[in-house]
Amino acid sequence: MSVHRPAFLFVCIENSCRSQIAEGFARARGGDGISAHSAGSRPSGTVNPRAVQFMAEKGIDIASQRSTGLDDLPDLCWDYVVTMGCGDACPHLPARHRLEWDLPDPKNLSDDEFRAVRDRIEGLVHEMIKASAKRASQSD
């Protein structure tokens, strides 16, 4: 019997900061139990160096992650699609669960404000992984 690995998708406009941070936390905290991806509606093509720096402070290396567009995503049935402050720029993607995290884009914020957004994302990802695990245990 195969075990279903929930597929998480984090979407923001540039796929440079917020969604990259969320993907990094999901991969690190969810391990092999989930499939984590991120994308942008208008990807910048790069991961913000400050996102890499501030995630390293948490012991998570996102330097090898790449900024990608929605068209670059694998063909998956998403369990969770999380959009982050991109409003109409984030198209509707089919998912079992949809969440909107109204988070400021940290790219032009001070270091302390950037870290605050990072830490908020960490908490939200943690709660989402817990909720996913609870749903999975209730469906067994």
Protein Blocks (a to p, Z undefined) as FASTA:
>chain_A
ZZdddddddddfkommmmmmmmmmmmmmnmmmbccddddfbdghiacfklmmmmmmnopa
fklpccddfklpccdddfbdcdehkljmlccdddfbdcddddddfklgcfklmmmmmmmm
mmmmmmmmmmmmmmmmmmZZ
